[in-house]
Amino acid sequence: MKRKLLVVAVAAILGTAGYAILKGPNLQKKNPDAGMTMQEIKARDDQSKENWAYSLGVQAYVYGLPLKIFERERRLRLNERKLDFVMSRKICPCAPINEFGHMTKLATADDTLPYTPNNDTIYSGVLLELKDEPVVVTIPDVLDRYWSAQIADAYLENLPYIGIRSTGGKGGNFLFVGPDWQGEVPEGLSLRRMPTNSAVIALRYGIAKDSPEEIAKVMEIQKQVFTTSLSNWGKEDGFGKVNPVQMERKEYDGDLALFEQMADLLNENPPREHQRDAVGMFQSIGIELGKPFAGDALDSAIQRGLKRALDDVDNIMVWKVKYRGTPYATRWNNLHEGEYGYHFINRAEGALEGLLVHSREEGVYFSTYEDVEANLLDGSQKYVLHFEKDEIPQLQDKGFWSLTMYGTNFQLIDNEIDRYSIGDRNTDLQYNDDGSLTIYIQHEKPEGLESNWLPSPDEGLFRINYRIYLPGEETRNPQTLHKFLPGIQKVQQG
């Protein structure tokens, strides 16, 4: 009764004006075709259909971009010639599918990596394909340093970690299985069920930058990292042996090849259950779970809209990557964490720039192309970044922070002292008497201040990433982290 009275009261208050608001301005036009020729009506309707397909095409591209990037990594590992090349050049921590690959050094300007590298941790990684058989991943206990095993599905969305924060540094034997696997878990294995049959693990081990023997220590840890096909587990001489993975990959061509590939990737690794409804909106452009994409059968206006979308999406993603995350007044952008929910544009930008992005408890990332006055950072200029004592990041145990210099290609900048980042692990870092800290960002060596120098290029634009690993509560809380984000100040040169 109360609900009925409320409805009557609202109706009385709104009256006819309220009805018009609810009805919507575009629906009030009783005859939208009035005064138009048949040819004009058809042209308008075709253009509208094309625009609708264009808008859905952009959204479909954004939704499926992580799958395409995962496919890039998969095809690399399935191509023996290319894989041998990148493994010999140490371009990435790559290895055949279901096997760990290891970097044996920190990234430098000599490396050209397919993602934004850090200069803080040594990478290991494995691409898992679990449809045919589960894989046991063995990781040793490491208690004396930062480390994390970041685990993500085919959409590059994070799943629960293993590492110094999440498991107290304890490793173990973990059975990774696909969403449909049914079987008995052998004794001594911890089950990790993935929402997709394809998954990835990124292992990061932190090192003290001024300690060369640290790399040797991490390489010894890497020797204790194994993968074993479940059918080999428990067999004599079976530990550490992975059965070869064979996967046929289709080649695509034509104007709408990307959407055809995207539909196949969606069917190969359907989205998590709670996100499947999001794919339903793409049915009118020919992308539907369980069905192949038939671009030639689509209406010509829809085809035109999809082609237009493909013309624009690269620039859209360039813009989004450049200004990704939450902006702050000091011109830093807080990058979105790797648990995206329905924020598919954030997921796409994270996959495109960094492949994998940490969850907030594990690390918070910031980037900027600008000084505090919103001018683009330029190698011909000099800058300082000054942290008051209470602006220096608060950290959890084994946490640390760094500032890393990048070119516009997201790679590290060559410089005369081979310093690509600076942070609290630089043992010669000099703090001011009041506990504050000043970092000098410029191409020329700042005489007498070299310990606090982050070298920039001699000219041209650059950007800086600010990473905080294992941030404390205030440092990772979106409501308070602004306290740790001083702006980069341009030095006036007279």
Salt bridges, closest charged atoms under 4 A:
ASP33 OD1 - ARG44 NH2 2.78
ASP45 OD1 - ARG44 NH2 2.90
ASP46 OD2 - LYS42 NZ 3.03
GLU50 OE1 - ARG304 NE 2.98
GLU50 OE2 - ARG308 NH1 3.08
GLU71 OE1 - ARG74 NH1 2.21
GLU71 OE2 - ARG75 NE 2.61
GLU71 OE1 - ARG249 NH2 2.82
GLU73 OE2 - ARG72 NH2 2.88
GLU73 OE1 - ARG77 NH1 3.05
ASP111 OD2 - LYS105 NZ 2.65
ASP120 OD1 - LYS209 NZ 3.70
ASP120 OD1 - ARG425 NH2 2.84
GLU129 OE2 - ARG74 NE 2.88
ASP141 OD2 - LYS170 NZ 3.65
ASP144 OD1 - ARG145 NE 3.58
ASP153 OD2 - ARG272 NE 2.90
GLU157 OE2 - ARG347 NH1 2.82
GLU214 OE1 - ARG145 NH1 2.83
GLU214 OE2 - LYS217 NZ 3.78
GLU220 OE2 - LYS223 NZ 2.97
GLU251 OE2 - ARG75 NH1 3.11
ASP255 OD2 - LYS307 NZ 3.41
GLU260 OE2 - LYS250 NZ 2.71
GLU268 OE1 - ARG74 NH1 3.91
GLU268 OE2 - ARG249 NH1 2.82
GLU273 OE1 - ARG276 NH1 3.86
GLU288 OE1 - LYS291 NZ 3.54
ASP299 OD2 - LYS49 NZ 3.26
GLU349 OE1 - LYS320 NZ 2.77
GLU349 OE2 - ARG324 NE 3.69
GLU353 OE1 - ARG324 NH1 2.46
GLU353 OE2 - ARG463 NH2 2.38
GLU362 OE1 - ARG165 NE 2.54
GLU370 OE1 - ARG331 NE 2.75
GLU388 OE2 - HIS386 NE2 3.36
ASP397 OD2 - LYS398 NZ 3.21
GLU416 OE1 - LYS445 NZ 3.86
GLU444 OE1 - LYS382 NZ 3.77
GLU473 OE1 - ARG476 NH2 3.22
GLU474 OE2 - LYS483 NZ 2.64
